[in-house]
Amino acid sequence: MKITALIQRWGLLRIFALSGFISIIGISIVSGSIYFSFLQQNLLAREMAVSSEFIQSVSLINNPEAYFEGSTNIEDKNAVEEFFNHVVGIPDVFRATIFDADFRIIWSNDEQIIGKRFSDNDELKIAYGGESVFSWGVTDEHAKQEHVFLPDDVEQFVESYIPVWDEKHERVIGVVELYKSPRALFEALDRGQLLVATVSLLGGLILYLLLFWVVRTAHQLIESQRTRIKQASSRGVELNEQYLRRIGSELHDGPLQSIGFALLKLDSIFKSGSDSAQSVKADFVVIDKIQRALNDAVQELRSLSAGLTIPELQELSAREAIARLIERHESRTSTSVSHELHNLPENLSTPTKICLYRLVQEGLNNAYRHGAGIDQRVDVLVQGSLLFLTISDGGPGMDIDDISKSNDVDHMGLRGMRERVESLGGDFEITRTGKSGGVKLIATLIIDD
């Protein structure tokens, strides 16, 4: 209920604009951070792997194993010193430290830490297990005890713990700790971070704008359809009321008048009460009039009821249904209707057939009522996916500008025809057949291929 109330208050498009922007930009930032972190870790891991391979190859050449294990022999000391000189000569290394198996520093280019032991170093323990470890740090954070001995001119560094294996690569004899400040790598990472952030945010913004356009277009379409449905519903109610008034008018002015006339005549017969021959003869004349009036009433009721029904359009093609309708119209009105229905598609949908049937029925009734049935014509033309239906007559015509009157019962049928066509997505037009008069109704419908 709270969500529904929020949507009604703020609107679906506005809620999407805010939530979508926050979500997409947030996802872009998180995904960019994850990607950059992955890139950073892989570049630093590659940097450490190169250093580890170099250190292991130098160890095999200089063989410092004896000194790692506590030898005081001068040759072993020289071997370690040679080994250390190669290590400290690795590019970007500003401090190198060698640990023995007791976690004691036995060699370093920072003499003040030689002989010290740092027991809080978990990375050193992992390295003694045979796995290289690296981490990225900043000098002013002092995450470890030995960080207080780092030079002041270094802002950020990469700290690596690289195990040194024996000659047979069976056990770890020591660990080399390297502090490197690869400026070129850090600058590349800074540029990469800026590039990743820019691409992520720009991509998220483009995605947001695209989704916003799609949602906005769909929202406008839904609102347009909702408005059209509401208007169509309102017009439908109005048309139903007008149809009811029209049927009432037809009943009142047609069959009810005849039935009322018959009742008055019957009443006059009952009131006369005379048995004379002249009176009986007059009664027969009145009865004859009554009979004709009732026949007229029955005929009008049949015609009226026939106009409210539709034949079984499911079993008939559109051409057959309209041909029967034209035939009945000609028989009822004693007029003729020219028509061309040969290219009417056989596979029209039922709503389209019903629409065509009602258009022809109302159009011919109007042609007979207002155009005296002169030059009545029904034509169908199909061009691609468009069907053009034309109903025309050669009568005196009518005031086309007057058709839009909302309360005019006589023109209600034409407005109903327009509603039928537009409900199927088509167009409806009313024109004159010529300068002297006559009316032409043109309906354009979209049909399936």
Buried (B, 14 or more C-beta within 10 A) or exposed (E): EEEEEEEEEEEBBEBBBEEBBEEBBEEBBEBBBEBBEEBBEEBBEEBBBEBBEBBBEBBEEBBBBBBBEEBEEEEBBEBBEBBBEBBBEBEBBBBBBBBBBEBEBBBBBBEEBBEBEBEEBEBBEBBBEEEBBBBEBEBEEEEBEBBEBBEEEBEBBBBBBBBBBBEEEEEBBBBBBBBBBBEEBBEEBEEBBEEBBEEBBEBBBEBBEEBBEEBEEEBEEEEEEEEEEEEBEEBBEBBEEBBEEBEEEBBEEBBBBBBEBBEEBEEEBEEBEEEEEEEEEBBEEBBEEBEEBBEBBEBBBEBBEEEEEEEEBEEBBBBBBBBEBBEBBBEBBEBEBEBEBEEBBEEBEEEBBBBBBBBBBBBBBBBBEBBBBBBBBBBBEEEEEEBBBBBBBBBEBBEEEEBEEEEEBBBBBBBBBBBBBBBBEBBBEBEBBEEEBBBBBBBBBEBEE
